[in-house]
Amino acid sequence: MDERIIQFRVGVMVFATILITLILVFMFGDFQQIIRGTYEVRVWLREAPGVAVDTPVRKSGILIGRVTEVDFAESVSNTEEVRRALGISEDEFSRGVVITMAIQNGKHIYDNEVCRVRTSLLGDAVVQIVRADEPVPGPYGPEGLAGPEGPGGGRQVLGRGQWMRGEIADDPVESVRELAPKLEHVM
């Protein structure tokens, strides 16, 4: 075979391999977040069991972002301002954890919602954004109610770099442990 034909075929194979690789990386990578863009919201929690970088953030079961950072609250620089906005004492704040979430543009978190960390039986964590049962202190004050009772006649959208409080959902394994002694008495 002619050497030029062999070089051409090798070149086509290399080009096809690079093209297929790029397509697969784009399909299975997290490039949709890069294309859409994200904004950052920070959450203060007493603890963050199972939460790590890339933990999914869901609202109504829909993926709206991912955790980008988990750190101790004592490493926060503007502690005084954040503590006041969230209504937390200095001692309590410093013993907590701060998670940073990258939320997709166009997906809103409101001031009457709270961040809840839930773990499965297998230990996987999911950060859920749910409507608060009680008024939540936050960057807009102790509102938390939807509708006309909220600030400015309605809910306020949390913006880039704002803070919210978080809570830990009941651990399913612990719930089963607490239930076991009660079932023994029934039988």
Summary of the structure (lengths in Angstrom):
residues: 187
radius of gyration: 23.2
end to end distance: 83.8
largest distance: 86.8
contacts: 510
relative contact order: 0.17
helix: 37%
strand: 29%
